[in-house]
Amino acid sequence: MLRLHKVIFLLDTVGIGVYTIPGVQKSLQYGVNPFAAIILGMISAVFGGVIRDTLINEIPLIFQKEIYATACMAGAVVFVLLDFYGIKTDWNALGCVLLIIIVRLIAVKYRLSLPKIDL
């Protein structure tokens, strides 16, 4: 069972990387503001997981302490910056997908999370 959990985690991690960058790319192709493109890329990646978790009656990962959307945002921001400076899109996309995957894997391995803000 633990092995299956690791496989699902890895596939989910690859999935958020693979869905973030095309969301950002499409947004930029349609002339969307870069900030909005970053948000749209995050939404395209994260809400697939929200739907999955809702269907299996679990709390979505985005509402837990894990670094999930933040990894997507990091990759999307780097993609937009490198795109602005004219880096070839294929290499940029591949590098940013890998960045998202690596950030997520490191965050889970070392149990990193964002600080909780008490209002």
Secondary structure, DSSP 4 states (H G I P E B T S, - for coil): -HHHHHHHHHHHHHHHHHHHHHHHHHHHHTT--HHHHHHHHHHHHHHHHHHHHHHTT---GGGSSB-SHHHHHHHHHHHHHHHHTT--HHHHHHHHHHHHHHHHHHHHHTT-BPPP---
